[in-house]
């Protein structure tokens, strides 16, 4: 196939139809936790790789928060050199199997793909997943060359995507790394916040094992800020620097009447009980989870889609309530499509204003106001406006999926750590150094909530500057915001805002 492709012009490549990812049939998959996409075959992957026209100035690379050389790895797939493609991706991305599955490629690399201007964009995410799965299934060597030890020790707080990435980057620079995790296992939000039908556990465990094989130490059941403080890590535990990668785990609610009724959850609690504590296996697992037959999910982001599809697998009729329309939904296009295929109902332009309870204080109804949309603002976003029209639906389970704020445990026990009024840790945007000497941060803890790939990108940059700090090469004049109204770090790369 690669030989045939050599004779194709860019125009011919651009006309080739996209190889869409095969999926398990919706009527069957809603009864199982098995991963929904089947994955590319070698033939499908090589055929999809042919569609890349190898732009001289590829816009997809700056659109990737970790800067993967996308054309280079796709060319290797086209040539059948999947092992080479895996090495190429790993030059910049430590978690390709996870990123290929959960990254919003439709808003990042694929959103600016030149092929996508006249056809479907190249399936960059699908190809990344294919390469990473091939690497894992064929047990290719993934341990990088290790430099001599520097004698420096770094403590990383949190074992999610930012913590794991920072650990990898620092270990490859020769530093001793210890990761402290509050839960009993590693993976962070990739374990407790993303369902197994989207991201299988073995994918995450393989990357955790790689870190262990590289010499990274993991300490579980350790709540930094309670059991040990950051001062303890620096002053008594012998660490030379600290990276905070604890994410954003404090759920947002609406503050409306009835939201404290029984049967109402945050997405964090709901998904954590199921995917970290195996509540779906009760009574074989000791964690019960009350769920009725009519479930309402508030929000339309990726996490909301995860909750909706999980509720469906647990036997409920599920409905999504969102105050804007389908076009404004922040979820990935693929996640919305999968939810629609799986018989999820959507009530667009519906804003909850009250939850109604029964005599036992369990939720039995949801009252919503019908909304309408304003004209687009400068960013292209349309504001939801009230209409004065209301309706009531019968529900017995409600899950809020409105994003999260930063958990206050570490900041509240570290007075020198500057935060804004939302609790987001403020950092120097160039180096990710916080207001406390030797302490850096990245991921949702400095953004207030974002994506796996953005957290990884920040961790990569932070690791570079932590290395400079450890080696006495950190000569930056820090500029850390002092205004409590200042927002968290925003990515300034190529991002298709307001588009799907």
Number of C-alpha atoms within 10 A of each C-alpha: 12 16 9 8 17 11 9 14 10 15 11 13 18 23 13 17 14 17 18 13 16 12 13 13 12 15 10 9 16 22 12 13 15 16 16 20 16 11 18 20 13 16 12 17 24 25 21 25 28 27 27 24 21 15 13 7 7 17 18 23 20 19 23 23 24 21 16 21 20 24 19 15 26 30 21 19 27 26 19 18 15 23 18 18 25 25 19 18 22 18 13 17 22 22 22 25 26 24 23 23 18 22 19 23 26 21 21 23 29 23 24 22 24 20 21 14 11 9 14 20 21 27 25 23 23 23 25 25 21 25 29 27 20 18 20 18 9 10 9 13 11 15 11 14 9 12 11 10 12 13 10 16 21 27 25 27 27 29 30 24 31 34 31 26 26 33 29 25 21 21 25 17 18 17 24 21 25 20 24 24 25 18 17 10 16 25 22 24 21 23 21 22 24 21 24 21 18 18 22 19 16 11 18 20 15 14 22 19 12 17 20 13 11 19 15 20 16 19 18 16 12 18 18 21 17 11 10 15 17 25 15 14 17 19 11 10 13 13 21 19 22 26 28 27 32 29 31 23 20 15 18 15 16 12 10 11 12 18 21 15 19 18 21 24 21 22 25 22 17 23 26 19 18 20 18 17 16 19 20 17 13 13 10 10 11 11 14 16 16 12 17 18 14 20 24 27 26 25 24 27 19 22 23 26 24 25 29 28 23 24 27 22 17 17 15 20 18 24 21 22 23 23 26 23 19 15 12 19 20 19 20 21 17 15 20 21 12 18 22 15 13 19 17 19 15 19 15 21 20 24 23 20 16 18 24 20 20 12 7 8 13 18 24 21 21 22 17 20 20 21 22 17 16 11 10 10 9 7 8 12 15 18 15 19 16 15 11 8 9 15 11 14 14 15 22 24 26 29 26 25 24 19 21 20 20 24 18 18 13 21 19 13 16 14 11 12 17 21 28 17 12 15 20 27 28 30 27 18 19 14 21 26 26 27 22 16 13 17 22 26 30 32 28 27 28 31 24 24 20 18 16 22 25 23 27 27 23 27 30 26 17 26 25 16 21 28 20 13 18 18 11 9 11 13 9 12 9 15 15 16 19 13 12 14 11 14 18 22 21 12 14 9 12 18 19 15 13 14 16 18
